[in-house]
Amino acid sequence: MKIVKNLIFGIILIFLLSCTNTKEADLVSVPCTDEFTYTDCVKTIIDNNCIICHNSNLNALGPFPLETYEQVKEKTQNGNILARIQLPDGANGIMPQTGKMSQANIDVIVTWANKGFLE
């Protein structure tokens, strides 16, 4: 029984550690068009920072998926994604929970929202 518990703990630990960004190269934002579309700018950021928890799997940690343009747009407009990604590092409720994403990536998402959520 102890071996099983240790194995489960190890798997969870690996999962959580795989979500962190420890090198500046991992934090570089994606190149965007001047139009700041979801496809060109936001999707990669969401995929790299949110999908690990916010997916449609039965065991997903996030309460809702962020896998499609419509899902991300709706939760950005009507949820609190913008507020939570802009919280100070270490603040209660920050997203992603593994630590604040780069300011460049946050700025891309905010600009996308301000420009009208272009697909």
C-alpha positions as CSV (number, residue, x, y, z in Angstrom):
1,M,0.0,0.0,0.0
2,K,2.8,2.4,0.8
3,I,4.4,1.7,-2.6
4,V,1.2,2.7,-4.3
5,K,0.9,5.9,-2.3
6,N,4.5,6.8,-3.1
7,L,3.9,6.1,-6.8
8,I,0.8,8.3,-6.8
9,F,2.6,11.0,-5.0
10,G,5.5,10.8,-7.5
11,I,3.1,11.0,-10.5
12,I,1.4,14.0,-9.0
13,L,4.7,15.7,-8.2
14,I,6.0,15.2,-11.8
15,F,2.7,16.5,-13.1
16,L,2.9,19.7,-11.0
17,L,6.6,20.3,-11.7
18,S,6.0,19.9,-15.5
19,C,3.8,23.0,-15.4
20,T,6.4,25.5,-14.3
21,N,8.5,27.8,-16.4
22,T,12.0,28.1,-15.0
23,K,13.8,29.6,-18.0
24,E,13.3,32.9,-19.7
25,A,13.2,31.1,-23.0
26,D,10.0,29.3,-21.8
27,L,8.3,32.6,-21.1
28,V,8.8,34.3,-24.5
29,S,5.5,35.3,-26.0
30,V,4.4,34.2,-29.5
31,P,4.8,36.5,-32.5
32,C,1.5,38.2,-33.2
33,T,0.0,39.9,-36.2
34,D,-1.1,43.5,-35.8
35,E,-4.7,42.3,-35.6
36,F,-4.1,40.3,-32.4
37,T,-6.2,37.4,-33.4
38,Y,-6.9,34.3,-31.2
39,T,-5.3,32.0,-33.7
40,D,-2.2,34.0,-34.3
41,C,-1.6,35.3,-30.8
42,V,-3.6,33.9,-28.0
43,K,-4.1,30.2,-28.7
44,T,-0.5,29.2,-28.1
45,I,-0.4,31.1,-24.8
46,I,-3.5,29.4,-23.6
47,D,-2.3,26.0,-24.8
48,N,1.1,26.5,-23.0
49,N,-0.3,27.9,-19.8
50,C,-3.9,26.8,-19.3
51,I,-4.8,23.6,-21.1
52,I,-3.0,21.4,-18.7
53,C,-5.7,22.0,-16.2
54,H,-8.6,23.5,-18.3
55,N,-9.4,20.7,-20.6
56,S,-12.4,18.5,-21.3
57,N,-10.9,15.4,-19.7
58,L,-12.9,13.9,-16.9
59,N,-10.0,14.3,-14.5
60,A,-9.3,17.9,-15.5
61,L,-8.3,20.2,-12.6
62,G,-9.9,23.3,-14.0
63,P,-13.7,23.7,-13.7
64,F,-14.2,24.5,-17.4
65,P,-12.2,23.8,-20.6
66,L,-10.3,26.5,-22.5
67,E,-9.7,24.4,-25.7
68,T,-11.5,26.5,-28.3
69,Y,-11.8,30.1,-29.4
70,E,-15.4,30.3,-28.2
71,Q,-14.6,28.9,-24.7
72,V,-11.6,31.3,-24.2
73,K,-13.6,34.2,-25.6
74,E,-16.6,33.5,-23.3
75,K,-14.5,33.1,-20.2
76,T,-12.5,36.2,-21.0
77,Q,-15.6,38.3,-21.5
78,N,-17.8,36.8,-18.8
79,G,-15.4,35.1,-16.4
80,N,-12.5,36.5,-14.6
81,I,-9.6,35.3,-16.7
82,L,-8.2,38.9,-17.2
83,A,-8.3,39.6,-13.5
84,R,-6.8,36.3,-12.5
85,I,-3.8,36.3,-14.9
86,Q,-2.9,39.9,-13.8
87,L,-2.8,39.1,-10.1
88,P,0.6,39.5,-8.4
89,D,2.8,36.3,-8.4
90,G,1.8,34.3,-5.3
91,A,-1.6,35.9,-4.9
92,N,-4.6,33.8,-4.0
93,G,-6.4,32.9,-7.2
94,I,-3.7,33.7,-9.6
95,M,-3.8,31.8,-12.9
96,P,-2.0,29.7,-13.8
97,Q,-1.6,28.4,-10.3
98,T,2.0,27.4,-11.0
99,G,3.0,31.0,-11.2
100,K,2.4,34.2,-13.1
101,M,3.0,34.0,-16.8
102,S,5.2,36.5,-18.5
103,Q,4.0,40.1,-18.7
104,A,4.4,39.9,-22.5
105,N,1.9,37.0,-22.7
106,I,-0.5,38.8,-20.3
107,D,-0.3,41.9,-22.5
108,V,-1.1,39.9,-25.6
109,I,-4.3,38.5,-24.0
110,V,-5.3,41.9,-22.7
111,T,-4.7,43.5,-26.1
112,W,-6.7,40.7,-27.9
113,A,-9.6,41.4,-25.5
114,N,-9.3,45.2,-26.1
115,K,-9.3,44.8,-29.9
116,G,-12.5,42.9,-29.8
117,F,-11.7,39.2,-29.4
118,L,-10.8,38.6,-33.1
119,E,-10.7,34.9,-34.1
